Amino acid sequence: MVATPRNQADVNRTAILAHLGAQGPASRADLARALDVSPALITQLTRDLLAEGLIEELEAASSGGRPARMLGLVSRDIAAIGVKVAPDHVALVEVAIDGAVRRSATHAFDAVSPLAASNLIELVQRFISEGESNNILGVGVGLPGTVAQQGIGVVDSTQLGWNQVPLGEQLRRALDLPVVVENNVNALSVAEQLFGQGRDFDNVLVVTVGNGVGAGLIADGAIVRGRAGGAGDLGHVPVREDGPLCQCGNRGCLEAIIGQSALVNDARSIRLLGPDEGIDDLRALADAGNEGAREIFSHAGHQLGRALAGAVNLLDPEIVVLSGEGVEAWAHWSSSFEHALRSSLVPGKRGIPVAVERWQDDRWAQGAAALVLATPFDAQGVAGDQGRLVRERLVASIEAKA
């Protein structure tokens, strides 16, 4: 689906709510400066938000000149639940309409257990019941895998060992709430677009490195999902024809060469690590100056830089944001990554900024919640019927406050 100017307007509407919630009441001029959009656009967007009852005009503020009409949120009690599902744990957050994380929790989780779905439902139910908000718009779930339609939520994931799991339907039935399910990197990209370093750009490439390697592309303010929600699978770009076997069944994928399991296997093959040691031990060795450990990370940085250069040359983003568990060892990736990236880019793209964001599980879960918070302004209708249900709950919540 081709992005339109309306998509970016929808992003800016959500950004206005986020700014007012995080920074407090502001004038239209303040919002235009903070969000780097024209005063005319701010006037148009705030007129819509006022008509929808999401914001209100407050007492005028004056510093000697003409009083500026201040705008504020109608309600701060509205929230969404975000869930990040990993093979061995689940992270949950409650996020206010302004994007602020109110509370969070992390629990152990076994994705390959026959009871995985029921265990996940129980964790989400318990988290919701422990909160104080009665105005939950819905639940967003981010996970490693492919989700053809957010509003349906049927999941295929090699990392989780799930094949055609109807997670959205199962959660909706148990929770009696709207549920949207999305690839976790796409969800993180939404958070970056609304609340993070991608906020000032319309075209952003978010790349995550950890157990896998993923990418989320925001083009003209809208997430690019592809035909069946599988766009951005950077980890399965073929890098080496005779390379190691990847969990997807092919050989030589980028993920099979620079994913955390691959780095640990490389370290074990040269006896840097024992059978019970993992990526944290490898990073500790590199931090202590072990040349073998540093070389493993350096090689990974080189491979990532070359692969990412191909993506930048192809997609032409304004900024690249790097995140994921792998960035915890970025000091050992960065030098070789920078050289490989810049030397492999076409001349006109060599100056592209690359932002490395400190990895946090909360951020991923916040991205899942952002799927719900952005749904009321989803002009593309990506969330389908679940988007309609979220909007209905938002309107009902506002009317109840009136």
N, C-alpha and C positions, 0 to 999 in steps of 0.2 A: 504494500500500500504506500502510495506516494504521500509524503508529508506536505502539509499546507500551512500557510500563514496562521490559520486558525489554531493549529496544534501549538504553535509557540505562544499564542495568546492564552491558551488553556494553561500552559506551564506558568506564565506570568501571573495568572489569577491565583494559582496555588502558591506561588512565591510571595504574593502580596499577603496572603493569610499567614504564611510562615514568618514573614518579616514582622507583621503586627503582633504576632504572638510572642516572638523571641525578643523584640526590641520595645514593645509597647506602642501606644498610639503614635501616629505620625501624620503629617500633612501629605497632600498629594505631591507637593514638590519634594518632600523628603523621600517619598517612595520612588519617584522618578530618578532621583540621584542614586539612591541605594541599589535599585535594580537595573540602572543604566538603560532605561527606556525613555521614550519621549513623554513630555507632560500630556500631550494629546492622547496617547495610548493609555496612560494611567487614568485620565479622566474617563475614558470609555470603559476601561476594565472595572474601575471602582463603581461606576454607575450601575454596571451589571451586578456586582457583588452587593451593593446597597439594595437593589431591587429584589435580590434573592434572599435578603435578610441575613447574610453572613457577616456583614460589617455594618457599623452604624457611625453616624456623625456625632462627635462629642462637643464639649464646650470649646469655643474658639480660643486659640492661644495667640498672644501678640507680644512682639518685642519692640513695639514703638511704631511699626508701620501698619499696614492693613492686616487685620486678624486673619490667621490661617485656620481653616476648618480642619480639625483633627479627626482622624478615622481610627476606629478600634474594633476589635472582634466583638461580636454579639455574645459568644459563649466560648469559654476555654475548657469546658467540661467534655467536649466532643473528643473522642479518641479512636484509635485503631490498634489492633493487635498485630504484631509482626512476628513471624516464626521463621527461623533459619534452620533447615534440616541438613545435617551432615551424617556421614556414615556412623559416627560414634557418639554424637551428641546433638542436642537441640538447644538453640538459643531463642529466648522469647523476650519481647519488649512490649510495653504499652506506650504508644506515641500520641501526644496531643496533636490537635489540628495545626499547631504552629511548628510541628516537627520535633519538638523537645521530647526526649525519652524520659518518661515519668518513673518507670521501674523496669527491672530486667531480671532474668533468671536463666541459668544454664543447667541442663540435666543430661546425664548419660543416656545414650540411646543406641540400640542395636538395629540398624536398618535391615539386616538380613534375617532377623527373627520372624517366624511365622506370625507373631503377634505385633509386628512393627506398627501397623496402622492403628490398632486399638490402643497400643501404648502411647502413640503420638496424640491421639484424641484425648486420652486421659490427662496427659501433660498440659495440653492447651486448655481443657476444661478447668483444671485445677488453677492454672495461672489466671484465667479470667475471674474465677470465683474469689481469688485472693485480692482482687482489686476493688477500688471504691467507686469507679465510674459506672453510671447506669446508661451512659450514652456511647456505647461501642458501635461504630459504624459497620465494622466487619473485620475479617481476619485475612491477612495477606501471608502467603507462604512462599518462601524462596528456597530452591533446592537445586543440586547439580543434576541437570538432565534436560530433557526436551518436554515442553508442554505445548501442545498444538494450539489450545485456546485457553486463555486465562480463566474465563468464566466457567469452563467445564472441568479443567484440572485433571486430565488423564496424563499420568507421568510415565516416561521411559527414562531410566537412569542406570548407566553401567556402574557408576560409583556406588549407588545405593543397592544395586542388584534388583531394581524394580522394572517390571515390564507390563505396560498398560494398566497401571494401578490407578483406580478411579478415586484418587485422594480427595479431590474437590467435593465430589458427591458424598463421600463418607463423612467428611468434616461438616458439611452443611447440614446433613441429617442429624448429626450428634449435637451440634452447637446451636442450631436454629439461628444462624447468622449468615450474612453474605460471606462468601469465601472466594478469593482469587488466588490462583497458583501460577507461579512464573519461575523460569530459570533464575537461579540466584544471582548471576552476574547482571542479567537484565534488571532485576530488582535493585541491586546495588547501584546500577547506572541511574535509575530513577532518583535514588537518594542523593547521588552526586549532582544530578541536574537541579534538584530542588533545594538542597541544603549544603552542598559541598563545593569542591573546587571547580566543578563544571557549571556552576550557576551562572557565570557571566558569558557562557558560550552556547551557540546553537548547535554546534557539531563537535561531539565529544566521543573519544574512544576510551572506554574503561577496560583495562586488562588486569586480570587477577592471576596470581601465581601461588600455588600451594600443592595440594594433592593432585589437582588438575590445573589446566591453563584455559582460561575462558576470556571472552571479550564481549562487551556490550557496546553497541553503536547507537548514539543519538544523532540523528540527521534532521536538520531543520526543526529541532525541538521535539522530535518524536522518536521513540525506540523502534529500531528496525528489527523485526522478528523473523522475517523470511516466510516462506510458504507454509511451514508447519511449526513455527516457533523455534527452529533450530539454528538460526543465524548466530554467528559469533563463536562457533566452535573452533577457536584458534588452536586448542590443544591437539586437535586431530588433523592439523595440516601436516602432510608428509614431509619430513626433513631428510631422512636417510633411508635409502632403499633397502639396505641390509641391516637396518637398525633393530633394536630390541622389540620384542612383542609388546604391543599395547593392550590395555584391557578391552579396547573396542574390537580386537581380533586382527588388526592390521599391524604391520611392522614399521618402525621408524617414525611414528608420530612425535610431534614436538613434546607432548605430555610424557611419552615414554622415555624421553631423553632428559628433560629438565624438571619433571614433577618430583615432589619430595621423595616418593618411593624410589624413583630412579636414582636420585642423588645418594640415598642411603645404600642402595644396592651397589653403586659404584664404589662407595667407601668401604663396604664390606668385602668387595672383590679384591681390594688391595690391603685388606686387614687393618684399615683405620678404625673400623667399628666392629664390635662383636655382634653376635646374633640377637642380643637383647637390647642393643642400643639403636637410637633413632636420630631423627633430624635435629633435635635439640642438642644431642651430644656432638653431632657433626658441626653445628654452629659454634658450640663451645670450643671445639678444637681450633676452628678458624679464628675465633676471637683471641685465642691464646697464642696465635702465630704459627700454627701448624701449616706448612706449605702445601702438603697434600690436600688437606681440607680446603684451603683457600683456592687451590687449583680447580677443585670440583665445582665450587661456586662460580669461579671465573669462567669456566667453560660453559656453565649454564647461562651466565649473563651474555656471553657471546652469541649463543644459539638463540636466546630470546631477542636480542637486539636485531639480528638478521631477519628473524621471522616477523618481528614487529615492523621493521622497515618495509617489508613487503605489504603489510596491512595498511600502513600509512600512505605508501605510494598509491595503493589501490583506492583507498577510501577518502583520503584528503581531509582528516579532521583538523580542528583548530587547536586541540590540546589532547594529550594522552595522560590519563590518570592511572597509575599503577597501584594495586592494592593486593590483598591476600596474605596468607600466612608466610609466604616466601619473602615478603619485604622485610621481615624481622632480621634477615641476614643480608639486607641490601648493601651494606658497606662492602661486602665481599662480591657482590654481583656488579656494582655500579660502573667501575672503570671499564671493564671489558664490554659491558652492555652499551655504554655511551659511545665507545669507539665503533662497535659493530653497527649500531643504529645509525649514527651520523654518516659513516662512510658508505652505508648501503642505501641511503635516501637519495632521491633525485635532488639536484642542487636547490631547486625552489622550495623544498620542504625540509631542508637540513636545520632550520632554525625553530622547528616546532617545539613548543614547551612540553616538558614531561614532568608531571607532578607525582611524587611518591607519597602516598597517604598511609599513615600508620594503621596497621591492621587491627580491627576490633570486631569480635563477633556481634556486638551491639549494632555496629554500623550495617552489617548485612541484614540483621533482623529489622533495623529501622528502614532499610530499603524495601523489605517485604510489606511493612506497614504503609510505606509511601505509595505502594500500589493502590491501597484502599483510599488514602487521602487524596490522591490525584484523580480518582475515578469520577467524582462529581463533575469534573471539567474535561472528561475524556471524549473529545469530539469524534474520534475514530471509532468509538464503541468497542474497544479491544476487550473490555471485561464483560461484554454481552449482557445477559439478563442480570448477572450479579451487580453490574454497574448501576442498572436501574434500581435494584433493591437498596444499594448504598445511598443513592440519591434520595430515595423515599425516606430512609431512616434519617438522613441529614435534615430534610424538610420537616419531618415530624419532631425532631429534637429542637429545632429552632422555634417551631410553632408552640411547643410545650413551654418554652422560656418566655414567650410573648405575654 
